[in-house]
Amino acid sequence: MTAPSLPELPFALESYGPEGGWAYEDGVLTGSAGPEQDRFVPPGGDALEPASDAPRLLGAVPEGDFQLIARVRVGFASAFDAGVLYLHVGESDWAKLCLELSPELPTVCTVVTRGHSDDVNSAVVEGDTHWLRLSRIGGAFAFHASEDGERWTFVRLFTLGTERERASARVGFLVQSPTGKGCEAVFDRVAFRPTGPGGLRDGS
């Protein structure tokens, strides 16, 4: 299936992983995960084992600082259903910023994988919709979340991979349903900015 093109993004997108039914119309991107689909390497498992997988829609981001922003709405049905902004720098190095049912309340969660995945809950949110932002600032990446897309709450700052891998990072969208029968997520108000945020912790 041909990946949709988003005019808001200065790069093409490609589908990875299981079929996600990705579609774009009138500024709204939708995708869906099938039963028990996830992208996670358990911390206590064997890092040489392949990661479980979930539908991803990714593109090679231009060099330099950037911000990828989207308002995310998730059709929560089962624990850990999520809509995700996804960062990929290598087969064993990738990260997720999730709006996730974790496991009973909608929550902003993050996962950073360096061979094994970690798993961090950030904040409980109201409802099924929240704004997420993924940024690159120099050699680091930052996650932020927002109720309104105007004032942003700092979630996480980290680095991944080598300098060369970071410079050629792929970013985009993922949908998961690790314990359920499937999940749909909607991404709208998608925006790309070729600069980093004004500050990490000042709400900008």
Secondary structure as UniProt FT lines:
FT   TURN            7..8
FT   STRAND          14..16
FT   STRAND          23..25
FT   TURN            26..27
FT   STRAND          28..33
FT   TURN            35..36
FT   TURN            43..44
FT   TURN            47..48
FT   STRAND          56..60
FT   STRAND          66..74
FT   TURN            79..80
FT   STRAND          82..90
FT   TURN            91..92
FT   STRAND          93..101
FT   STRAND          106..114
FT   STRAND          120..124
FT   STRAND          129..137
FT   TURN            138..139
FT   STRAND          140..146
FT   STRAND          153..158
FT   HELIX           163..167
FT   STRAND          170..177
FT   STRAND          183..193
//
